[in-house]
């Protein structure tokens, strides 16, 4: 008889423990469900990843010009115009000021701009051939503020035509080439100012800086950063600068002399016949602290080659 009360107590204790365990499992289940709901809501409200964002839009640019009116019989007062290029909209607005409060303008779609004719005699002069009606064209010659403005206008117009063209292949691309002696010092956290610089090329105009290039070539000397780390850094900086993805064509290094070529994703399949090489010109032509690295490839039917050198002073090693 004494054993029965003891058995009942153990049974009650077991039932109590099972009840506590049930409550604990129920509490864990509720917390897990709430955590899953929070994660789901967070994922839905999260911003779109940067990789899926649209490419950075090109700002609408306006150029002050004068209409070139050639009349040998009398003096003609030049007329002031503005040429407004809307790359994303695919149109060019030609605006002429008629009176103080009135303006006259014509809008031309990208496919109505037939030809650009650069004057060799006057560097700031540009002829534009417009399609007015079917099989009928009209040419107007404009004088820009400077030759740099003319080149920037031509680049923007060519970019607009490429962007809205129905052709499968581009007939013009732009290339950025940069060189940097880093002095064995790691780069600063952000070098987008270098990638967006106006450089020393033919076009030195702030309006052209907004155009992302198709190919970027980076040559560095005394670069102590590892190859993979350097390429990842360049791609991240290009993403921040242009909001576009770029793929590595090739990377070649010789000690701390490096050259890297990156191309826009849509051009990746147009790159073929990639070749790399390096030449040592250090002591006895065996050390790679001095020398050159190079990359060549074909872009559709056009060959490209880039060389990055780090030589001793003088010209003794240039032939090698």
Long-range contacts (C-beta under 8 A, 24 or more apart in sequence): 50-239, 50-243, 51-245, 53-243, 54-243, 55-212, 55-242, 55-243, 55-244, 56-212, 56-242, 56-243, 56-244, 57-87, 57-88, 58-87, 58-88, 58-156, 58-159, 58-210, 58-211, 59-210, 60-84, 60-85, 60-86, 60-87, 60-89, 61-85, 61-152, 61-153, 61-156, 61-207, 61-210, 63-144, 63-145, 63-149, 63-152, 63-153, 63-207, 64-144, 64-145, 65-142, 65-143, 65-144, 65-145, 66-142, 66-143, 67-96, 67-140, 67-141, 67-142, 67-143, 68-125, 68-141, 68-142, 68-143, 78-143, 81-142, 83-142, 83-153, 85-153, 85-156, 85-157, 85-160, 86-160, 87-156, 87-159, 87-160, 87-163, 88-163, 90-160, 90-163, 90-164, 92-157, 92-160, 94-140, 110-160, 110-161, 110-164, 110-165, 111-164, 113-157, 113-161, 116-154, 116-157, 118-150, 118-154, 123-147, 123-150, 124-149, 124-150, 125-150, 126-150, 126-153, 126-154, 148-203, 148-204, 148-205, 149-205, 149-207, 151-202, 151-203, 151-205, 151-208, 152-203, 152-205, 152-207, 152-208, 153-207, 155-203, 155-208, 155-211, 156-207, 156-208, 156-211, 159-211, 169-270, 169-300, 170-214, 173-214, 173-215, 173-267, 173-299, 174-211, 174-213, 174-214, 174-215, 175-213, 175-214, 175-215, 175-216, 175-217, 175-304, 176-213, 176-215, 176-216, 176-217, 177-217, 177-219, 177-306, 178-216, 178-217, 178-218, 178-219, 179-219, 179-220, 179-221, 179-308, 180-218, 180-219, 180-220, 180-221, 180-223, 181-220, 181-221, 181-222, 181-310, 182-220, 182-221, 182-222, 182-223, 182-224, 183-222, 184-222, 184-223, 184-224, 184-256, 185-224, 186-224, 186-225, 187-225, 187-233, 190-237, 190-240, 191-237, 192-237, 192-240, 192-241, 195-237, 195-238, 195-241, 195-242, 196-241, 212-241, 212-242, 212-244, 212-264, 214-263, 214-264, 214-267, 215-249, 215-261, 215-262, 215-263, 215-264, 215-267, 215-299, 215-304, 216-246, 216-261, 216-262, 216-263, 217-259, 217-260, 217-261, 217-295, 217-306, 218-258, 218-259, 218-260, 218-261, 218-262, 219-258, 219-259, 219-293, 219-306, 219-308, 220-257, 220-258, 220-259, 220-308, 221-256, 221-257, 221-308, 221-310, 222-256, 222-310, 223-256, 223-257, 223-258, 224-256, 227-251, 227-253, 227-258, 230-258, 230-260, 231-260, 231-262, 234-260, 234-262, 235-262, 238-262, 249-274, 249-295, 249-297, 250-274, 250-276, 250-295, 250-297, 251-276, 252-276, 252-277, 252-278, 252-293, 252-294, 252-295, 253-278, 253-293, 254-278, 254-279, 254-280, 254-288, 254-291, 254-292, 254-293, 255-287, 255-288, 255-289, 255-291, 256-289, 257-288, 257-291, 257-292, 257-293, 257-308, 257-309, 257-310, 258-293, 258-308, 259-293, 259-294, 259-295, 259-306, 259-307, 259-308, 261-295, 261-297, 261-306, 267-299, 270-299, 270-300, 271-297, 271-298, 271-299, 272-297, 272-298, 273-297, 273-298, 273-303, 279-320, 281-311, 281-312, 281-317, 281-320, 285-320, 290-317
